[in-house]
Amino acid sequence: MRSSIIVLLYICLCAQIVWGAEVYPLSTEIQVSRAKNIIERAPSGAYLTVGGERAFRAAAMFERITNLLIFDLAPPITRFNEINIKLLRAGSSQHYRHLRWEAELVEWQTVAPNLTADDFQWWQQHVRKMPGYNIVEEFNRYGHSVDYTKYSKIVGKLQSVYPLLKERFNYSEKSLLKHVEWADIASLPVMKRAQLNEQELSWWIMNRRKAGSCVKTFIDHPQQAIDLGLLVDYKGGNYLFDEAAYQRLHTLVMADKVALAQVDLTTEAGLSTAVKMIKDKGEKIGIADLNNLFLKEYMGEEKLRSLLNRILEFGTDESVLLLMNNYTRYACAQFSVYVGFTFGNVKKWPSRVLLNEFIDGFNEEESALLNGRLYYSTDPAPFQSFTH
């Protein structure tokens, strides 16, 4: 019996289909482990997925993985993959985390001598400094939200000085939080400033003015000012903390069973290249993890369906299509809903479907029931078809 090969189809489809928009290699999904209930029900075989760091996390949860092939469109994501694969030569997740966050280049080169100073500087800028949506990487590195920790510390100090400044802010603590300036604090005797310094208040003022910042949201909606690191299981299914998951990736790297290729699956040429590579491997697809590519800002539903039509023949009726979408529950955090369909179920879909309306059409309580569900071949196609 031929061994299974896991093909990890890793596409960076940015806000624009043609690469050129800003992209980030780090994962935006707080609880990828919610997908494990679907992943573990799939038959062994090729694993196709999309995303950045998300690709590695998803692949690490599939216990029967024996080979990893990563396709990508965006150069920043390809760069992340190239470096990360080399760092995965570290023998343990603990050693990997040290290399990822703290080690200098000389230590990198003890596990991968071909890593360069340019690689190290790129990693410093794009991973260690955590640009963009960084809350997941804050959890991974610190175990808590950095913004929340700073917010909590400063708001406590401001609450301490409020009795001395309340008349200036119409006896409203919220008004003080939204409008206080350093001149207000400096007007107080040094011993009565609650050890609040100008640097802290500058950070506070900058963030409260920044549209979409966590601090602004926390000030406007204090009930949302919570440390998500205490609430979510961000370690679940995460190869940075799960040693068994890490070893799956490490084993592949050490056996030279991880390969990268740059391809655009939104084009016929790119799709044909990927299909040929899958066909040449001669393996059945176990999981096609296509994330939220059905959204119009990515592939859109019609192009996604074209992709599915090309790959269904390489799976069985038990093979699984995994999809997800994000929704916001707390400030500065997107939560994800994961839903799966066997290929047998996909084959029953109408010619056009409303994936976005289906996944987004549930309220919060219903989404909790949908999350992690797998629709089998025996289940009806859960979609409304278009009519012309």
C-alpha positions as CSV (number, residue, x, y, z in Angstrom):
1,M,0.0,0.0,0.0
2,R,1.4,3.3,-1.0
3,S,2.1,5.7,1.8
4,S,-0.1,8.8,2.0
5,I,1.3,12.2,0.9
6,I,-0.1,15.3,2.4
7,V,-0.1,18.1,-0.1
8,L,-0.5,21.4,1.7
9,L,-1.8,23.9,-0.8
10,Y,-0.8,27.2,0.7
11,I,-2.1,30.2,-1.2
12,C,-1.8,33.8,-0.2
13,L,-4.9,35.4,-1.8
14,C,-4.8,39.0,-0.5
15,A,-7.5,41.6,-0.4
16,Q,-6.9,41.8,-4.2
17,I,-6.7,38.6,-6.2
18,V,-3.5,39.8,-7.9
19,W,-0.8,40.0,-5.2
20,G,0.1,43.6,-4.4
21,A,-1.9,44.4,-1.3
22,E,-0.3,44.3,2.1
23,V,0.0,40.7,3.4
24,Y,1.0,39.3,6.8
25,P,2.5,35.8,7.3
26,L,1.2,35.4,10.8
27,S,-2.0,33.6,11.6
28,T,-5.2,35.6,12.4
29,E,-7.1,32.7,13.9
30,I,-7.2,32.5,17.7
31,Q,-8.6,28.9,18.0
32,V,-7.5,26.9,15.0
33,S,-8.0,23.8,17.3
34,R,-11.7,24.1,16.6
35,A,-11.0,22.6,13.2
36,K,-9.5,19.5,14.7
37,N,-12.9,17.8,15.1
38,I,-13.2,18.0,11.3
39,I,-9.6,17.2,10.4
40,E,-9.4,14.0,12.5
41,R,-12.5,12.6,10.7
42,A,-10.9,12.8,7.2
43,P,-9.3,9.8,5.6
44,S,-5.6,9.7,5.1
45,G,-4.3,11.4,2.0
46,A,-3.3,14.7,0.5
47,Y,-4.0,17.8,2.7
48,L,-4.7,21.0,0.8
49,T,-4.9,24.3,2.7
50,V,-4.6,28.1,2.5
51,G,-3.2,30.7,4.8
52,G,0.1,31.9,6.3
53,E,1.3,30.5,9.6
54,R,-2.1,29.0,9.6
55,A,-1.0,26.4,7.0
56,F,1.6,25.0,9.4
57,R,-0.8,24.9,12.3
58,A,-3.5,23.1,10.3
59,A,-1.0,20.6,8.8
60,A,0.4,19.8,12.3
61,M,-3.0,18.7,13.5
62,F,-3.4,16.0,10.8
63,E,-1.9,12.9,12.4
64,R,-1.3,10.9,9.2
65,I,0.8,13.6,7.4
66,T,3.8,12.2,5.5
67,N,4.6,14.9,3.0
68,L,4.1,18.7,2.7
69,L,3.9,20.6,-0.5
70,I,3.3,24.4,-0.1
71,F,2.1,26.5,-3.0
72,D,2.1,30.3,-2.6
73,L,1.5,33.5,-4.5
74,A,2.9,36.3,-2.3
75,P,6.6,36.8,-1.8
76,P,6.3,37.8,1.9
77,I,4.5,34.5,2.6
78,T,7.0,32.5,0.6
79,R,9.8,34.1,2.6
80,F,8.1,33.2,5.9
81,N,7.7,29.6,4.7
82,E,11.3,29.3,3.6
83,I,12.7,30.5,6.9
84,N,10.1,28.7,9.1
85,I,10.8,25.4,7.4
86,K,14.5,25.8,8.3
87,L,13.8,26.7,11.9
88,L,11.6,23.6,12.2
89,R,14.8,21.6,12.1
90,A,14.9,22.4,15.9
91,G,14.5,19.2,17.8
92,S,11.7,20.3,20.1
93,S,8.9,22.9,20.2
94,Q,10.7,24.6,23.1
95,H,13.9,25.0,21.1
96,Y,11.9,26.2,18.1
97,R,10.1,28.9,20.2
98,H,13.5,30.1,21.4
99,L,14.7,30.3,17.8
100,R,11.5,32.0,16.7
101,W,11.5,34.7,19.3
102,E,14.8,35.1,21.1
103,A,17.9,33.5,19.4
104,E,20.5,35.4,17.4
105,L,21.6,34.4,13.9
106,V,24.5,32.4,15.2
107,E,22.0,30.1,17.0
108,W,19.8,29.9,13.9
109,Q,22.8,28.7,11.9
110,T,23.4,25.8,14.3
111,V,20.2,24.2,13.0
112,A,20.2,25.6,9.5
113,P,23.7,26.9,8.3
114,N,22.2,28.3,5.1
115,L,20.1,30.9,7.0
116,T,21.5,34.3,6.3
117,A,21.8,37.7,8.0
118,D,19.2,39.0,5.5
119,D,16.8,36.2,6.6
120,F,17.4,37.1,10.2
121,Q,16.7,40.8,9.7
122,W,13.5,40.0,7.7
123,W,12.3,37.8,10.5
124,Q,13.0,40.5,13.1
125,Q,10.9,43.0,11.1
126,H,8.0,40.8,10.0
127,V,7.6,38.2,12.7
128,R,9.2,39.3,16.0
129,K,7.8,42.8,15.7
130,M,4.4,41.3,14.9
131,P,2.9,43.7,12.3
132,G,-0.7,43.8,11.5
133,Y,-3.2,41.6,13.4
134,N,-0.9,40.5,16.1
135,I,-3.0,39.3,19.0
136,V,-2.4,35.6,18.3
137,E,1.3,36.0,18.2
138,E,1.2,38.0,21.4
139,F,-0.5,34.9,23.0
140,N,2.1,32.6,21.5
141,R,5.0,34.8,22.8
142,Y,3.8,36.2,26.1
143,G,0.6,34.3,27.0
144,H,-1.4,37.5,27.2
145,S,-2.5,40.5,25.2
146,V,0.2,43.2,25.4
147,D,-2.4,46.0,24.7
148,Y,-4.7,44.8,27.4
149,T,-1.8,44.6,29.9
150,K,-0.8,48.2,29.2
151,Y,-4.4,49.3,29.2
152,S,-5.1,47.7,32.5
153,K,-2.0,49.2,34.1
154,I,-2.7,52.8,32.9
155,V,-6.4,52.8,33.5
156,G,-5.8,51.9,37.1
157,K,-3.5,54.9,37.5
158,L,-5.9,57.2,35.8
159,Q,-8.7,56.0,38.1
160,S,-6.4,56.8,41.0
161,V,-6.0,60.5,39.9
162,Y,-9.6,60.9,38.8
163,P,-10.8,62.2,42.3
164,L,-8.2,65.1,41.9
165,L,-9.3,65.9,38.4
166,K,-13.0,65.1,38.3
167,E,-14.1,68.8,38.2
168,R,-12.1,69.3,34.9
169,F,-13.9,66.4,33.3
170,N,-17.5,67.2,34.5
171,Y,-17.4,64.5,37.1
172,S,-17.1,61.8,34.5
173,E,-14.4,59.1,34.7
174,K,-15.1,58.1,31.1
175,S,-14.6,61.7,30.0
176,L,-11.2,61.7,31.7
177,L,-10.2,58.5,30.0
178,K,-11.1,59.9,26.6
179,H,-9.7,63.4,27.0
180,V,-7.0,63.6,29.6
181,E,-3.7,65.1,28.4
182,W,-0.3,65.2,30.1
183,A,-0.8,68.8,31.1
184,D,-3.7,67.6,33.3
185,I,-1.4,65.1,35.0
186,A,1.5,67.5,35.2
187,S,-0.7,70.0,37.1
188,L,-0.8,67.6,40.0
189,P,1.9,67.3,42.7
190,V,4.4,64.5,41.7
191,M,3.5,62.4,44.7
192,K,-0.2,62.4,43.6
193,R,0.3,61.3,40.0
194,A,-0.1,57.6,40.8
195,Q,3.4,57.1,39.3
196,L,1.9,57.8,35.8
197,N,4.6,59.1,33.5
198,E,4.4,61.0,30.2
199,Q,5.5,58.0,28.1
200,E,2.6,55.9,29.4
201,L,0.1,58.6,28.7
202,S,1.5,59.3,25.3
203,W,0.9,55.6,24.4
204,W,-2.6,55.9,25.8
205,I,-3.4,59.1,23.9
206,M,-2.0,57.7,20.6
207,N,-4.1,54.5,20.9
208,R,-7.3,56.2,22.0
209,R,-7.1,58.3,18.8
210,K,-6.3,55.4,16.5
211,A,-9.4,54.1,14.7
212,G,-9.8,50.4,15.4
213,S,-7.3,50.2,18.2
214,C,-8.0,47.9,21.2
215,V,-7.5,50.7,23.6
216,K,-10.1,52.9,21.9
217,T,-12.5,50.1,22.0
218,F,-11.8,49.3,25.6
219,I,-12.3,53.0,26.6
220,D,-15.6,53.2,24.6
221,H,-16.8,49.8,25.8
222,P,-15.2,49.0,29.2
223,Q,-17.0,45.7,29.4
224,Q,-14.9,44.4,26.5
225,A,-11.7,45.2,28.2
226,I,-10.7,41.7,29.0
227,D,-7.5,39.6,28.5
228,L,-8.5,37.1,25.8
229,G,-5.4,35.1,26.7
230,L,-7.2,34.0,29.8
231,L,-10.3,32.9,27.8
232,V,-9.3,31.2,24.6
233,D,-7.5,27.9,24.1
234,Y,-4.9,29.4,21.9
235,K,-2.5,26.5,22.7
236,G,-4.9,23.9,21.4
237,G,-3.7,22.4,18.0
238,N,-0.8,24.9,18.0
239,Y,2.6,23.3,17.1
240,L,4.4,26.0,19.2
241,F,3.0,24.3,22.3
242,D,1.8,20.9,21.3
243,E,4.9,18.7,21.1
244,A,3.2,15.9,19.1
245,A,2.0,18.5,16.6
246,Y,5.4,20.0,16.4
247,Q,7.1,16.7,15.9
248,R,4.9,16.0,12.8
249,L,6.3,19.0,11.1
250,H,9.8,18.5,12.4
251,T,9.8,14.9,11.1
252,L,8.8,16.1,7.6
253,V,11.5,18.7,7.5
254,M,14.2,16.3,8.6
255,A,13.1,13.8,6.0
256,D,13.2,16.4,3.3
257,K,9.5,16.0,2.7
258,V,8.6,19.6,2.6
259,A,8.7,21.5,-0.7
260,L,7.7,25.0,-1.8
261,A,6.3,26.2,-5.1
262,Q,5.0,29.7,-6.1
263,V,1.7,29.5,-8.0
264,D,-1.5,31.5,-8.4
265,L,-4.5,29.2,-8.1
266,T,-6.9,31.9,-9.4
267,T,-5.5,31.4,-12.9
268,E,-6.0,28.5,-15.2
269,A,-2.2,28.1,-15.6
270,G,-1.7,28.1,-11.8
271,L,-4.5,25.7,-11.2
272,S,-3.3,23.4,-14.0
273,T,0.2,23.3,-12.5
274,A,-1.1,22.5,-9.0
275,V,-3.5,19.8,-10.4
276,K,-0.6,18.2,-12.3
277,M,1.6,18.1,-9.2
278,I,-1.2,16.4,-7.2
279,K,-1.9,14.0,-10.0
280,D,1.8,13.1,-10.4
281,K,2.0,12.2,-6.7
282,G,-0.7,9.6,-7.3
283,E,-2.4,10.1,-3.9
284,K,-6.0,10.7,-2.9
285,I,-6.9,14.0,-1.2
286,G,-7.8,13.6,2.5
287,I,-8.6,17.3,3.2
288,A,-9.1,20.3,1.0
289,D,-8.8,23.1,3.6
290,L,-9.7,26.2,1.6
291,N,-10.4,28.6,4.5
292,N,-12.5,31.6,3.5
293,L,-11.6,31.8,-0.1
294,F,-15.3,31.8,-1.0
295,L,-15.4,35.5,0.1
296,K,-15.6,37.9,-2.9
297,E,-12.4,39.7,-1.8
298,Y,-10.5,36.5,-2.2
299,M,-11.5,33.9,-4.9
300,G,-15.3,34.4,-4.7
301,E,-17.8,31.6,-4.8
302,E,-17.7,30.9,-8.6
303,K,-13.9,30.6,-8.8
304,L,-13.8,28.5,-5.6
305,R,-16.4,26.2,-7.2
306,S,-14.2,25.9,-10.3
307,L,-11.3,24.9,-8.1
308,L,-13.4,22.3,-6.3
309,N,-14.5,20.9,-9.6
310,R,-10.9,20.3,-10.6
311,I,-9.8,18.6,-7.4
312,L,-12.9,16.5,-6.5
313,E,-11.7,13.7,-8.7
314,F,-8.5,13.3,-6.7
315,G,-10.4,12.5,-3.5
316,T,-13.0,10.0,-2.3
317,D,-16.5,10.6,-1.2
318,E,-15.2,10.6,2.4
319,S,-12.5,13.3,1.7
320,V,-13.3,16.6,3.4
321,L,-13.6,20.2,2.3
322,L,-12.9,22.5,5.3
323,L,-14.1,26.1,5.3
324,M,-14.1,28.9,7.8
325,N,-15.2,32.5,8.3
326,N,-14.4,35.1,11.0
327,Y,-16.7,37.0,13.2
328,T,-16.0,39.5,16.0
329,R,-17.1,38.7,19.6
330,Y,-14.6,40.7,21.7
331,A,-12.6,43.9,21.0
332,C,-9.6,43.3,18.7
333,A,-10.3,39.6,18.2
334,Q,-11.8,37.7,15.4
335,F,-13.2,34.3,16.2
336,S,-13.6,31.6,13.6
337,V,-16.3,29.2,12.6
338,Y,-15.1,26.0,11.0
339,V,-17.4,23.8,9.0
340,G,-16.6,20.7,6.9
341,F,-18.3,18.9,4.0
342,T,-17.3,15.5,2.6
343,F,-16.6,15.4,-1.1
344,G,-19.7,13.3,-1.4
345,N,-21.8,16.1,0.1
346,V,-20.1,18.7,-2.2
347,K,-21.1,16.6,-5.2
348,K,-24.7,17.1,-4.2
349,W,-24.5,20.9,-4.1
350,P,-26.5,22.9,-6.7
351,S,-24.5,24.5,-9.5
352,R,-24.3,27.8,-7.6
353,V,-24.3,28.1,-3.8
354,L,-24.4,30.8,-1.1
355,L,-21.5,29.8,1.1
356,N,-21.1,33.2,2.6
357,E,-24.8,33.5,3.4
358,F,-24.8,30.0,4.8
359,I,-21.8,30.4,7.2
360,D,-22.7,34.0,8.2
361,G,-26.4,33.3,8.5
362,F,-26.3,32.0,12.0
363,N,-26.5,34.0,15.2
364,E,-23.9,33.6,17.9
365,E,-25.6,30.7,19.7
366,E,-26.2,28.8,16.4
367,S,-22.7,29.4,15.2
368,A,-21.4,27.6,18.3
369,L,-23.4,24.6,17.2
370,L,-22.2,24.9,13.6
371,N,-18.5,25.2,14.7
372,G,-16.7,22.0,14.0
373,R,-19.5,20.3,12.2
374,L,-18.9,17.9,9.3
375,Y,-21.7,17.4,6.7
376,Y,-21.5,13.8,5.4
377,S,-22.5,12.4,2.1
378,T,-25.8,11.2,3.6
379,D,-26.7,14.8,4.7
380,P,-28.6,17.1,2.4
381,A,-26.7,19.9,0.8
382,P,-27.2,22.7,3.3
383,F,-27.5,25.6,0.7
384,Q,-30.0,27.6,-1.1
385,S,-29.5,27.5,-4.9
386,F,-29.7,30.5,-7.3
387,T,-32.4,30.5,-9.9
388,H,-32.3,32.4,-13.2
